[in-house]
Structures are given as structure tokens and as C-alpha cells.
């Protein structure tokens, strides 16, 4: 429980309001699907309100965080540790997804005929995927904005990261006396941005209602019935990853309870559940991790980078989606082809953050470029995935959020920047977490 909700009646708390909004949205979508679909603007508006603040918030928190570390050597050390951990976690996510999908082989009983499904929509998506996804060189060049302002106006997280790091490096180079005034302005601006986030978050239940009503009204529960095996396996695999990979590290290295941590971020998890976007809670996650006892510099550096390079939920989705397509269309691939696919996905997944509708586009572009199966079969398989992508997107966002939160705690511990006593007290409920603008 945070200080802003500690003294409120339960029905005024964000957690309760979002739960009620999601339930109403589900019921509305089932009872009156046509009108429920028209609620989509409510969810879209909330997501856009949050997203408009993400780029400046990332810039401000990264610059002040790097400045708070005192020297660029420490920044480089934390950045290197973060990239190492990100690479390990995403690789393990791909492997766990591969192992479970190979064991259960979802879709193997469908026997889909390549000529029996209308693939017009997914064909257009694949063309968009081909245009959006480029070579490694193009991806790296794409991290550099055309202008200093374009990174913010276009909302490109990777470009904002580059600008923030260069700006912070320049501040360190000009000396503390000259940089002090600039840092004070940035921190004051950051406080205003987080206050805006607080105001926008008050309408999160409305956004969650609109997004959930649209999802159920548009796609219905019928798609869950037909492809429920894949959806259930995907969510189960995410749970396995959290319990087998992240929870032991939290328990034996950080000496913190995973269950208590999930309870601590329950409001954020519900907002993500309703909106299917982890970006909607990025600012609040940063505030909560600092309130938990992680140092502001580590949080300011790791969380924004994690949203681009630590997409463990997306990695699980890539593996399971790709192999599901091969089984559902009766075009299985060999072991070595699977290993090659995993290696390619490990690279292409890093570009997922920079593409709208990223995960599905990355999957489509990767499968198409590798020529592992006939094009008609691939389009049919992607159409099946596309039909349930909204439900899969929710799972991806939740797993990504949990993974980034727990990874940040681990990195703070590794860097000796975690107030362990405070973290235990907050998670156990002995001390209330006080959220403050970063």
C-alpha cells in the first residue's frame, strides 16, 4: 500500500476501481459487443496521454540519474551489467518458450488448410512488417535521431536514450559548477511531469474499461476457445519463467519475496491487464521502485533501457508463435532450423521496441525473411496468431513489466544501490511506500 491510498476507503483506491472497470468492460463486451467496440477511444486516449509524457520523462530521469552517479565509469559499469542481465534473461525466455512449445506442440491438431482462411488482413501486416524491419545496420542507424527534437516528437524510446546519454555525458564534461543549474531545471521539470502522470492515472479505470470492452466486443470469447491452447500455454510459460528464473534470484540473492513484490505492483499489473500496454505504467513503476529502496540513478538508467532490451514476454511470444505456425499448418521444421530461428529472434527481438505493433511485426518479418515454409502457409499461420494477438499482447506486456521490475531490483542489489531493510519493510507492509516524483 502506498501513502496516497493508505487512508482512503477501499472503493476509492486505484486497485479496486481498475478491477471494477475491467469486469464491467468484460461484461459489456459479451452482452453488447457492437457498442463495446465503440468504447475503444477511451482506452486509446488514456494510452496516448501517458505515451506523450514517456519521452521527456525518460530523458529527465536518465539525465538526473546519470548525473547522480557522479562519474561516467559508474554509468558504464551499470549499463554493462544491465545489458548482460538483459541478454541472459531474454535468451532464457527464448529457450524456455522453445522447450515448452516443443513438449506440448500446440496447434498440431488443427491441420489448417492454406486455402481455407482469408489472409488479406495479415498480408497487409506482413507488407508493413517488411517495410518496418530492417537490417542490423539500419536498426543501429535508426537509434540516431534526425534532429535533437525529433526523438521526442516521434516518441522513439531508443533515440531518446541516445540523446539522454549524450546530454548527461556532456553535463559531466563541462563540470559540476556549470551543470548544477541545468540539472536543477531538469529535476524541477521532472517533478511537473510526474505530477501530470498522477493526474492522468486517476482516469486509468476509464481507460481500462474502454480497452477491455473493445477487446472482448471486437474479438469475442470465441477466439479464446479455438486457440485457447496456445494462449494458456503462453501465459503458463510466462509464469514458469517468473517462478523458475526470476523468483529464485529474488529470493536467494536479493532476499525478497516475489509474491510480495507482485502484490506491491498490483495496481500497475491491473492497468496493464486492462490496456495491454506496459508503457502506460512506466512512470509509476519508476516511482515505486525508488520508493521500494532502489537508488534513483539505477532506476533512471535501467528501467528505460529495459523497455527496449529486456522484453522477456515478447521473446517467449516469438518462440511459441513461430513454432505454433509450423505445427498448425503442417509444415514442421528441423531441429537445426529451430536453433537458427532462435538465434535470429534473439537479434530481431531487440528491435521490437521501435516498431508500432512491434511483436507481431517482428515475428512476421523474421519468419518471412528466413523462408522456413511456403508463403501461403506462413500467411495462414500468422492469421491465426493475429486473431488472438490482443490477448497475447496483454500477456506480453504483463510479463515484460514484471521482468523489468524484478531485474531492476536485482541490478540495484548487484550495484549495492538497494536499501534492503527498506525494501523488506515496504514489501511486508510494515512501512508505507511514499511515492515521490523522481
C-alpha positions, -999 to 999 in steps of 0.1 A, spaced: 0 0 0 13 34 -9 9 66 11 -15 81 -14 -40 52 -9 -34 43 28 -61 64 43 -87 61 16 -118 39 17 -111 8 -4 -136 18 -31 -116 50 -37 -84 31 -43 -70 27 -78 -67 -11 -74 -104 -16 -67 -115 9 -93 -95 -7 -121 -108 -42 -111 -144 -30 -113 -137 -12 -146 -122 -44 -162 -151 -66 -150 -176 -41 -164 -157 -39 -196 -157 -77 -200 -194 -80 -193 -203 -51 -216 -182 -67 -244 -200 -100 -240 -235 -86 -237 -234 -57 -262 -203 -62 -284 -213 -36 -310 -215 -8 -285 -185 -21 -266 -163 -18 -297 -172 19 -297 -155 23 -263 -121 19 -280 -113 57 -279 -114 57 -241 -86 32 -239 -67 48 -268 -70 82 -252 -55 70 -219 -26 53 -236 -19 84 -257 -20 106 -226 6 85 -209 28 80 -240 30 117 -247 50 120 -214 72 90 -217 99 105 -239 105 136 -217 103 115 -185 129 91 -198 152 119 -208 148 137 -174 152 106 -152 181 93 -172 200 126 -172 194 132 -135 201 96 -127 234 96 -146 243 129 -130 235 114 -96 261 86 -102 288 111 -102 311 97 -129 307 81 -163 327 50 -152 299 40 -129 274 47 -156 293 24 -180 295 -3 -153 258 -2 -145 250 -1 -182 272 -31 -190 257 -51 -161 222 -42 -173 229 -53 -209 245 -86 -196 215 -94 -175 191 -84 -203 209 -107 -227 208 -136 -202 171 -131 -193 159 -128 -229 179 -158 -240 165 -179 -212 130 -167 -221 135 -179 -257 148 -212 -246 121 -218 -220 95 -209 -247 111 -233 -271 113 -262 -246 76 -260 -236 63 -255 -271 83 -285 -283 69 -306 -255 32 -296 -260 33 -288 -297 3 -265 -297 -16 -263 -330 -5 -298 -341 -42 -310 -341 -55 -281 -361 -44 -292 -396 -52 -258 -412 -56 -258 -450 -36 -229 -466 -66 -221 -488 -93 -221 -461 -85 -189 -444 -88 -153 -455 -54 -138 -451 -60 -103 -465 -55 -85 -432 -23 -104 -423 -9 -100 -458 -11 -62 -453 5 -65 -419 34 -86 -435 40 -59 -461 41 -33 -433 65 -56 -414 88 -58 -443 89 -21 -446 94 -16 -408 120 -41 -400 155 -35 -415 190 -49 -412 211 -46 -381 229 -16 -396 196 1 -403 185 -6 -368 216 9 -353 214 39 -376 177 43 -366 188 48 -330 202 82 -341 175 109 -344 174 132 -374 173 162 -351 175 167 -313 138 174 -312 126 146 -335 134 119 -309 109 134 -286 83 144 -312 83 109 -327 84 92 -293 113 69 -302 125 54 -269 159 42 -283 166 76 -298 156 94 -265 180 70 -247 209 80 -270 201 118 -266 199 114 -228 232 96 -225 250 121 -247 234 150 -229 244 136 -195 279 129 -207 282 165 -219 270 177 -185 297 157 -168 323 171 -191 315 208 -185 320 204 -148 297 203 -118 295 240 -113 282 248 -147 260 217 -148 243 223 -115 218 248 -127 209 227 -157 204 196 -135 182 216 -111 160 227 -140 157 192 -153 148 178 -119 121 205 -114 107 198 -148 107 161 -140 86 168 -109 60 186 -130 59 156 -155 53 131 -127 26 153 -113 9 151 -147 13 113 -146 -5 113 -112 -34 133 -127 -37 111 -158 -35 79 -137 -67 90 -119 -86 82 -151 -69 48 -156 -101 29 -147 -119 46 -176 -91 37 -200 -90 1 -187 -128 -2 -192 -127 12 -227 -98 -11 -238 -112 -42 -222 -147 -36 -236 -133 -31 -270 -111 -63 -268 -140 -86 -258 -165 -69 -281 -142 -70 -311 -126 -104 -308 -151 -121 -285 -145 -152 -264 -148 -175 -295 -112 -169 -305 -102 -179 -270 -120 -212 -274 -104 -220 -308 -69 -211 -300 -71 -214 -262 -44 -240 -260 -18 -215 -274 -30 -187 -251 -30 -208 -220 5 -222 -228 18 -188 -234 6 -175 -201 18 -206 -183 52 -203 -199 54 -167 -186 46 -179 -151 72 -206 -154 98 -181 -164 90 -158 -135 90 -187 -110 120 -207 -123 143 -178 -134 134 -146 -116 119 -158 -83 149 -178 -71 172 -148 -78 149 -125 -59 147 -150 -30 183 -161 -26 202 -132 -40 180 -102 -31 163 -119 -1 130 -106 -12 96 -122 -18 84 -124 -54 48 -127 -42 51 -96 -21 67 -77 -50 39 -87 -73 14 -76 -46 33 -43 -44 29 -36 -81 -7 -50 -83 -22 -17 -94 3 -14 -123 -4 -50 -133 -41 -44 -134 -37 -12 -156 -15 -33 -180 -41 -60 -180 -68 -35 -190 -47 -16 -216 -24 -43 -229 5 -18 -228 33 -18 -202 42 18 -213 11 31 -195 28 24 -161 64 31 -169 65 64 -148 47 48 -119 70 18 -119 100 41 -117 84 59 -87 75 26 -70 110 11 -74 126 42 -59 101 41 -31 110 4 -26 146 13 -19 163 11 -53 185 41 -59 172 68 -83 202 67 -106 199 29 -111 162 31 -117 166 60 -141 191 41 -162 178 5 -161 141 8 -165 141 29 -197 167 6 -212 148 -25 -201 117 -13 -220 138 -16 -252 162 -45 -245 146 -67 -217 114 -78 -234 112 -113 -220 75 -116 -226 79 -107 -262 108 -133 -265 85 -161 -252 58 -150 -277 83 -150 -306 94 -186 -300 59 -200 -293 42 -181 -321 68 -191 -347 67 -228 -338 29 -228 -334 26 -217 -370 48 -246 -383 27 -271 -364 -8 -256 -371 0 -255 -409 16 -290 -410 50 -276 -420 73 -286 -391 110 -275 -393 141 -294 -383 160 -290 -350 188 -270 -366 163 -248 -383 147 -242 -349 181 -233 -334 188 -209 -363 153 -194 -358 161 -189 -320 194 -172 -329 178 -148 -354 149 -140 -330 174 -132 -303 187 -104 -325 155 -92 -341 137 -90 -308 160 -61 -298 143 -40 -325 108 -47 -312 105 -15 -291 110 8 -321 81 -5 -342 44 1 -337 26 -32 -332 61 -44 -327 59 -80 -315 36 -93 -343 55 -73 -370 89 -87 -357 75 -122 -358 61 -118 -393 92 -101 -407 115 -127 -392 95 -158 -404 92 -143 -438 128 -134 -442 140 -169 -432 120 -188 -458 113 -217 -435 79 -226 -450 58 -218 -481 44 -182 -481 7 -193 -482 12 -215 -451 30 -187 -434 3 -162 -440 -24 -186 -427 -4 -193 -396 1 -156 -390 -36 -150 -395 -43 -174 -366 -18 -156 -344 -32 -122 -355 -67 -133 -345 -57 -136 -308 -29 -111 -308 -48 -87 -285 -49 -114 -258 -13 -124 -264 -3 -87 -262 -17 -84 -227 4 -114 -216 35 -99 -232 30 -66 -215 25 -81 -181 55 -104 -183 76 -76 -197 66 -54 -168 73 -80 -141 106 -89 -158 118 -53 -159 107 -45 -123 124 -76 -108 156 -71 -130 159 -36 -118 158 -47 -81 185 -73 -89 207 -48 -106 203 -24 -77 214 -51 -53 244 -61 -75 255 -24 -76 250 -21 -38 223 6 -45 194 -12 -28 182 -3 7 174 -39 17 159 -31 50 136 -5 35 126 -30 7 117 -57 32 98 -33 53 78 -19 23 70 -53 8 60 -68 41 37 -38 48 55 -26 79 63 7 62 42 25 37 58 33 3 58 70 -3 57 78 -40 77 109 -49 84 125 -83 118 114 -95 
